[in-house]
Amino acid sequence: MQSLNKNDVCMNRIKEELEAKGISQTELANRLGKTFNMVNLYATNKVQPPIPVLYQIAKILNVDVRTLLTPTEVTK
């Protein structure tokens, strides 16, 4: 597992995993009991989901929660 340094930021891969699984943001929102707008904020990395919600998303997508997180190099 790659470690983070001060130039890395954690972004989620929810959108990519939804596309890979063929699940819409609307369907995920319904299964989570959240609004489409909130799930869209998660999927576009404008808002990071709370840890318990991240685990729920991982369970729905049938992936390890670590799959939903990836370090991304910050460009200056």
Stockholm file with secondary structure:
# STOCKHOLM 1.0

chainA/1-76         MQSLNKNDVCMNRIKEELEAKGISQTELANRLGKTFNMVNLYATNKVQPPIPVLYQIAKILNVDVRTLLTPTEVTK
#=GR chainA/1-76 SS CCCCCTTEEEEECHHHHHHHHTCCHHHHHHHHTCCHHHHHHHHTTSSCCCHHHHHHHHHHHTSCGGGGEEEEECCC
#=GC SS_cons        CCCCCTTEEEEECHHHHHHHHTCCHHHHHHHHTCCHHHHHHHHTTSSCCCHHHHHHHHHHHTSCGGGGEEEEECCC
//
